[in-house]
Amino acid sequence: MSSDTTAPEAVGHDPRALTLENVERTLDELRPYLMADGGNVEVVEIDGPIVKVRLQGACGSCPSSTMTLKMGIERKLREAIPEVNEVVQVL
C-alpha cells in the first residue's frame, strides 16, 4: 500500500478560484450549448459564494430555464470552482 497523501479529489482535478475570469471561462464551456438553443448567460455579480447571472435570449423565457440554471450552469460552476455555493438568476 502506498503512502500517497494526495486527496483523491485533487488527482486530475484543478479547482479554480472564485474570480470573474474563472466564472467566465467556465461559462464559455457551456455557451455553445446555450447558443444552440438561441440563448446565452451573462454574469451580473459575484456576491461572496453566490454567482448572480442573467439568462438571455431564448433561455430567459424558456420554461426549462430553472432546470438549465440549476442542473447545468450551477452544477458546472460548482464542479469547476468549489467556492461557489449557489447560482441565482436575476432579471
HUPE-V525602 format. One record per residue. N is the residue number from 1. RES is the residue in one small letter. OMEGA is omega as a letter, one per 20 degrees, with the letter a starting at -180 (none if undefined). Layout:
BEGIN
{{N;RES;OMEGA} {N;RES;OMEGA}}
END
This chain:
BEGIN
{{1;m;a} {2;s;r} {3;s;r} {4;d;a} {5;t;r} {6;t;r} {7;a;a} {8;p;a} {9;e;a} {10;a;a} {11;v;r} {12;g;a} {13;h;a} {14;d;a} {15;p;a} {16;r;r} {17;a;r} {18;l;r} {19;t;r} {20;l;a} {21;e;a} {22;n;r} {23;v;r} {24;e;r} {25;r;r} {26;t;r} {27;l;r} {28;d;r} {29;e;a} {30;l;a} {31;r;r} {32;p;r} {33;y;r} {34;l;a} {35;m;r} {36;a;r} {37;d;r} {38;g;a} {39;g;r} {40;n;r} {41;v;a} {42;e;r} {43;v;r} {44;v;a} {45;e;r} {46;i;a} {47;d;a} {48;g;a} {49;p;a} {50;i;r} {51;v;r} {52;k;a} {53;v;r} {54;r;r} {55;l;a} {56;q;r} {57;g;a} {58;a;a} {59;c;a} {60;g;a} {61;s;a} {62;c;r} {63;p;a} {64;s;a} {65;s;r} {66;t;r} {67;m;r} {68;t;a} {69;l;a} {70;k;a} {71;m;a} {72;g;a} {73;i;a} {74;e;a} {75;r;a} {76;k;r} {77;l;a} {78;r;r} {79;e;a} {80;a;a} {81;i;a} {82;p;r} {83;e;a} {84;v;r} {85;n;a} {86;e;r} {87;v;a} {88;v;r} {89;q;r} {90;v;a} {91;l;none}}
END
